[in-house]
Amino acid sequence: MPIFLDMHKLGDYTKEQLIMGLEDKADEFGVTVHQMMFNEKEDILHCICSASDIESVEKHHMKFNTKCDKIFPIDEIKTDKITKDEKLKVIGELSSRFAHDIRNPLTVIQSSVDILKSKYPDISKKENVKFDMIKSAIDRIEHQIDDVLGFVASRKLNFNLNNITEILDSSLTGMAIPKKISVNKSQNNVPLYCDFESIRVLFVNIILNAIQAMNNFGKIDIKITRDADNVLISFENSGPSIPEKIIPKIFDPLFTTKQTGTGLGLVSCKQIVDAHGGKIEVTNNPTTFTVILPQKHIS
């Protein structure tokens, strides 16, 4: 039997009268009212009922001298989360195809630049600057592709006992840290059951986000601590504070304040932390991203 949600005025009956008339069996129109939700302030009643069709629901209400403003089949009602998830799935599929299609010609461009530089080692400083600009543009696009693919990719996590400092070292080794940014990190030997690669990606994304926020100038302090249940890794940077009103939005898909951002980097961070049963917090003065991961093994 189809389920419907309707909305209408309370009509000539009080809330108490309607509740008293609530029955477990179907009426003469084949309608069974399962639940009533009252909004007395706005004089509105919502009913969840089963019926053969919308016409039966309308007839049911006519006997109470009430006409429904709206009647929805339950299977057509979608929560914000379901709607968002469906949109993200489509975006993810399209983005993945687009990212792969871009990566191939990018590789050709990078290879051609490398060949030209090696073939003409004595080119002028002015021409070298142009090559560097091409390389910088390629790196920026590559980073955006990594953001997209990191967001849509799904892989089984491989939990092992790892050392947080080693994961941090691996993250920093593969990054081009601007000369005017200093990175200071704890040397605490803290073990953690986690997926090495995904935590490495998490750290890379947070550090890159800090570098971009500081506009390639400043310092990043990485601190590793632990309590009875968790390992805490905080990334403090000297960049400007994040406006308080947008902090709740920064982990939303596609939300970004950067002209060159995808809005997926921090989303991937939250996905990784969630998959480890942890959480990520953001505070200001100074701007600090704190990753909190449980020490127990997540199966």
C-alpha positions in Angstrom: 0.0 0.0 0.0 1.5 3.4 -1.0 2.4 5.8 1.8 1.5 9.6 1.6 2.4 12.7 3.5 -0.3 15.4 3.4 -0.4 19.0 4.7 -3.6 21.0 5.6 -5.2 23.3 8.1 -6.5 21.9 11.3 -10.0 22.8 10.2 -13.0 22.5 12.4 -11.4 20.0 14.8 -9.1 20.5 17.7 -5.8 18.6 18.0 -7.3 16.5 20.8 -10.4 15.5 18.8 -8.2 14.5 15.8 -6.0 12.3 18.0 -9.0 10.6 19.6 -10.3 9.8 16.2 -7.0 8.2 15.1 -7.7 4.5 14.3 -5.5 1.6 13.4 -7.7 0.3 10.7 -8.6 1.8 7.3 -11.7 4.0 6.9 -14.4 3.7 4.2 -12.0 5.1 1.6 -9.2 2.6 2.4 -7.1 5.3 4.2 -5.2 4.5 7.4 -3.6 7.5 9.3 -0.4 6.3 10.9 0.9 9.5 12.5 -0.1 13.1 12.9 2.3 16.0 13.3 0.9 19.3 14.5 2.2 22.8 14.0 -0.4 24.7 16.1 1.4 28.0 15.8 0.7 28.1 12.0 -2.5 26.0 12.3 -1.1 23.2 10.1 -1.4 19.5 10.4 0.8 16.9 8.6 -0.5 13.3 8.3 1.4 10.2 7.3 -1.1 7.7 5.9 -1.4 4.7 3.6 -4.0 4.7 0.8 -4.4 3.2 -2.6 -4.0 6.6 -4.3 -4.1 10.4 -3.8 -7.8 10.6 -4.6 -8.6 8.4 -1.6 -6.6 10.7 0.7 -8.5 13.7 -0.7 -11.9 11.9 0.0 -10.7 11.0 3.5 -10.1 14.7 4.3 -13.4 15.8 2.8 -15.3 14.1 5.5 -13.5 16.3 8.0 -14.4 19.4 5.9 -10.7 19.8 5.1 -8.9 20.1 1.8 -5.2 19.2 1.6 -2.8 21.9 0.5 -0.3 19.3 -0.6 -0.1 15.5 -0.8 3.3 13.8 -1.4 4.0 10.2 -2.1 6.6 9.3 0.4 9.0 7.8 -2.2 9.1 11.2 -3.8 10.3 12.9 -0.7 14.0 13.3 -0.4 16.0 14.6 2.5 18.6 17.3 1.9 21.3 14.7 2.5 19.9 12.2 -0.1 19.6 15.0 -2.7 23.2 16.2 -1.9 24.5 12.7 -2.1 22.9 12.1 -5.5 24.3 15.4 -6.9 27.7 14.6 -5.6 27.6 11.1 -7.2 26.9 12.6 -10.6 29.5 15.4 -10.1 32.0 12.7 -9.0 31.5 10.6 -12.0 31.8 13.5 -14.4 34.8 15.0 -12.6 36.6 11.7 -12.6 36.3 11.4 -16.4 37.2 15.0 -16.9 40.3 14.7 -14.6 41.6 11.6 -16.4 41.1 13.3 -19.8 43.1 16.3 -18.7 45.9 14.4 -17.2 47.1 12.8 -20.5 47.6 16.0 -22.4 49.2 17.6 -19.3 51.8 14.8 -19.3 52.5 15.6 -23.0 53.0 19.3 -22.2 55.3 18.6 -19.3 57.4 16.1 -21.3 57.7 18.6 -24.2 58.9 21.3 -21.8 61.5 19.0 -20.3 62.7 18.0 -23.8 63.0 21.7 -24.9 65.0 22.6 -21.7 67.4 19.7 -22.2 67.8 20.4 -25.9 68.6 24.1 -25.3 70.5 24.3 -22.1 71.9 27.8 -22.8 68.5 29.5 -23.3 68.2 33.0 -21.7 67.0 33.6 -18.2 63.9 35.3 -19.7 63.0 32.1 -21.5 63.7 30.0 -18.4 61.2 32.1 -16.5 58.6 31.2 -19.1 59.3 27.5 -18.7 59.0 27.9 -15.0 55.6 29.6 -15.4 54.5 26.6 -17.5 55.7 24.2 -14.9 53.9 26.2 -12.2 50.6 26.1 -14.2 50.9 22.4 -14.7 51.6 21.8 -11.0 48.5 23.8 -10.1 46.3 21.8 -12.5 47.8 18.6 -11.3 46.9 19.5 -7.7 43.3 20.2 -8.7 43.1 16.9 -10.5 44.5 15.1 -7.4 41.8 16.9 -5.4 39.1 15.6 -7.7 40.4 12.1 -7.9 41.1 11.9 -4.2 37.5 12.9 -3.6 35.8 10.4 -5.9 38.2 7.5 -5.4 37.1 4.7 -3.1 39.6 2.2 -1.8 39.7 -0.3 1.0 41.8 1.1 3.9 44.7 -1.0 5.0 45.2 -0.5 8.8 48.6 -1.2 10.2 50.7 0.1 13.1 52.4 3.2 11.7 54.5 6.1 13.2 52.9 9.5 12.8 56.3 11.2 12.3 57.2 8.9 9.5 53.9 9.7 7.7 54.5 13.4 8.2 58.1 13.0 6.8 56.7 11.1 3.8 54.1 13.9 3.2 56.6 16.7 3.3 59.2 14.9 1.2 56.9 14.8 -1.8 55.9 18.5 -1.5 57.4 21.7 -3.0 57.5 23.9 0.1 58.0 27.6 -0.9 61.3 29.0 0.3 59.6 31.7 2.4 57.6 29.1 4.4 59.2 27.3 7.3 57.7 24.0 8.6 58.4 23.0 12.2 57.2 19.6 13.4 57.2 17.6 16.5 59.5 14.6 16.7 57.3 12.6 19.0 57.5 8.9 18.3 53.7 8.3 18.4 52.4 5.0 17.0 48.9 4.7 15.5 46.9 2.1 13.7 45.9 3.7 10.5 46.0 3.6 6.7 49.4 5.0 5.9 48.6 6.3 2.4 45.3 8.0 3.2 46.7 9.7 6.3 49.6 10.9 4.1 47.1 12.4 1.7 45.3 14.0 4.6 48.5 15.7 5.9 49.4 16.9 2.3 46.0 18.5 1.8 46.1 20.3 5.2 49.6 21.6 4.6 48.8 22.7 1.0 45.7 24.5 2.3 47.9 26.3 4.9 50.5 27.3 2.2 47.8 28.7 0.0 46.2 30.6 2.9 49.5 32.2 3.8 50.1 33.2 0.2 53.5 31.3 0.2 54.9 33.3 3.1 54.9 32.4 6.8 55.3 29.3 9.1 53.6 26.1 9.8 53.9 24.4 13.3 52.9 20.8 13.4 52.4 19.3 16.9 51.8 15.7 17.8 50.3 14.9 21.2 48.2 12.1 22.7 45.7 11.5 25.4 44.3 8.3 26.9 42.3 7.5 23.8 43.5 9.6 20.9 46.4 10.9 18.9 46.1 14.6 18.1 48.0 16.2 15.2 47.6 20.0 15.0 48.6 22.1 12.0 49.0 25.8 13.1 49.8 28.4 10.4 50.5 32.1 10.5 48.0 33.0 7.8 44.9 35.1 8.3 42.0 33.8 10.4 39.2 32.0 8.8 36.0 34.1 9.0 33.9 32.5 11.7 30.8 32.5 9.6 32.4 30.2 7.0 34.1 27.7 9.3 31.0 25.5 9.4 31.0 25.4 5.6 34.7 24.6 4.8 34.2 20.9 4.8 31.1 21.1 2.5 31.7 19.7 -1.0 32.5 22.3 -3.7 32.7 25.2 -1.1 35.9 27.2 -1.6 37.0 30.8 -1.3 40.0 30.3 -3.6 39.8 31.3 -7.2 41.9 28.3 -8.2 40.3 25.9 -5.7 38.1 22.8 -6.4 36.3 22.9 -3.0 37.2 19.2 -2.6 40.6 19.1 -0.8 39.1 19.7 2.7 36.2 17.4 1.9 38.6 14.6 1.2 40.3 15.4 4.5 37.0 14.9 6.4 36.3 11.7 4.5 39.6 10.2 5.5 39.2 11.3 9.2 35.7 9.9 9.3 36.9 6.6 7.8 39.3 6.3 10.7 36.6 7.0 13.3 38.1 10.4 14.2 37.3 14.1 13.8 38.9 17.3 12.5 38.5 20.6 14.3 39.3 24.2 13.2 40.1 27.1 15.4 41.4 30.7 14.9 44.0 32.9 16.5 46.2 31.3 15.2 44.5 29.3 12.5 44.8 25.6 13.5 43.5 22.4 12.0 43.5 19.6 14.5 43.1 16.0 13.5 42.0 13.7 16.3 42.4 10.0 15.6 41.5 7.1 17.9 44.4 4.9 18.9 42.3 1.7 18.7 42.3 -0.3 15.5 39.3 0.5 13.3 38.0 -2.6 11.5 
